[in-house]
Amino acid sequence: MSILLWSLTKENPWPGLAVASLNLVVALALVGLSLLLGIAIALLAGLHAFVDRKAEPIKRQAQWRRATS
């Protein structure tokens, strides 16, 4: 069977080249997708840290309400 496949690739190399280029395209797409996902996670983590820094503990909010009442 492998001799048959070898003879086919010797006669027409285009299918093998097409598969190789498709593999390259899929690999580059996956790398790009993982980079975008990493950037999105980093932005969400930064936003979460920024929002948490602005929040005050509940006890401090309750003390502030008692002081103003």
LOKETI-122019 format. One record per residue (C-alpha): residue in one letter; x, y, z. Coordinates in steps of 0.5 Angstrom, whole numbers, plus 2048, in hexadecimal, padded with zeros to 3 digits. Layout:
kolmar r: A | east: X | north: Y | up: Z
...
END
This chain:
kolmar r: M | east: 800 | north: 800 | up: 800
kolmar r: S | east: 806 | north: 805 | up: 802
kolmar r: I | east: 809 | north: 804 | up: 7FB
kolmar r: L | east: 802 | north: 806 | up: 7F8
kolmar r: L | east: 802 | north: 80C | up: 7FC
kolmar r: W | east: 809 | north: 80E | up: 7FA
kolmar r: S | east: 808 | north: 80D | up: 7F3
kolmar r: L | east: 802 | north: 811 | up: 7F3
kolmar r: T | east: 806 | north: 817 | up: 7F7
kolmar r: K | east: 80C | north: 816 | up: 7F2
kolmar r: E | east: 807 | north: 817 | up: 7EC
kolmar r: N | east: 803 | north: 81D | up: 7EF
kolmar r: P | east: 806 | north: 820 | up: 7F5
kolmar r: W | east: 800 | north: 826 | up: 7F5
kolmar r: P | east: 7FB | north: 822 | up: 7FA
kolmar r: G | east: 801 | north: 821 | up: 7FF
kolmar r: L | east: 803 | north: 829 | up: 7FF
kolmar r: A | east: 7FC | north: 82A | up: 800
kolmar r: V | east: 7FB | north: 826 | up: 806
kolmar r: A | east: 802 | north: 829 | up: 809
kolmar r: S | east: 7FF | north: 830 | up: 807
kolmar r: L | east: 7F9 | north: 82F | up: 80A
kolmar r: N | east: 7FC | north: 82C | up: 811
kolmar r: L | east: 800 | north: 833 | up: 811
kolmar r: V | east: 7FA | north: 837 | up: 810
kolmar r: V | east: 7F6 | north: 833 | up: 816
kolmar r: A | east: 7FD | north: 834 | up: 81A
kolmar r: L | east: 7FD | north: 83B | up: 819
kolmar r: A | east: 7F6 | north: 83C | up: 81A
kolmar r: L | east: 7F6 | north: 839 | up: 821
kolmar r: V | east: 7FC | north: 83D | up: 823
kolmar r: G | east: 7F9 | north: 843 | up: 822
kolmar r: L | east: 7F2 | north: 841 | up: 825
kolmar r: S | east: 7F6 | north: 83F | up: 82B
kolmar r: L | east: 7FA | north: 846 | up: 82B
kolmar r: L | east: 7F3 | north: 849 | up: 82B
kolmar r: L | east: 7F0 | north: 845 | up: 831
kolmar r: G | east: 7F6 | north: 847 | up: 835
kolmar r: I | east: 7F6 | north: 84E | up: 834
kolmar r: A | east: 7EE | north: 84E | up: 835
kolmar r: I | east: 7F0 | north: 84A | up: 83C
kolmar r: A | east: 7F5 | north: 84F | up: 83E
kolmar r: L | east: 7F0 | north: 855 | up: 83C
kolmar r: L | east: 7EB | north: 852 | up: 840
kolmar r: A | east: 7F0 | north: 850 | up: 846
kolmar r: G | east: 7F2 | north: 858 | up: 846
kolmar r: L | east: 7EB | north: 85A | up: 846
kolmar r: H | east: 7E9 | north: 856 | up: 84C
kolmar r: A | east: 7EF | north: 858 | up: 850
kolmar r: F | east: 7ED | north: 860 | up: 84E
kolmar r: V | east: 7E6 | north: 85F | up: 850
kolmar r: D | east: 7E8 | north: 85B | up: 857
kolmar r: R | east: 7ED | north: 861 | up: 859
kolmar r: K | east: 7E7 | north: 866 | up: 858
kolmar r: A | east: 7E2 | north: 861 | up: 85D
kolmar r: E | east: 7E2 | north: 863 | up: 864
kolmar r: P | east: 7E1 | north: 85D | up: 869
kolmar r: I | east: 7DA | north: 85D | up: 86C
kolmar r: K | east: 7DC | north: 85F | up: 873
kolmar r: R | east: 7DF | north: 865 | up: 870
kolmar r: Q | east: 7D9 | north: 867 | up: 86C
kolmar r: A | east: 7D4 | north: 866 | up: 872
kolmar r: Q | east: 7D9 | north: 86A | up: 877
kolmar r: W | east: 7D8 | north: 870 | up: 872
kolmar r: R | east: 7D1 | north: 86F | up: 871
kolmar r: R | east: 7D0 | north: 870 | up: 879
kolmar r: A | east: 7D5 | north: 876 | up: 879
kolmar r: T | east: 7D1 | north: 879 | up: 874
kolmar r: S | east: 7CA | north: 878 | up: 877
END
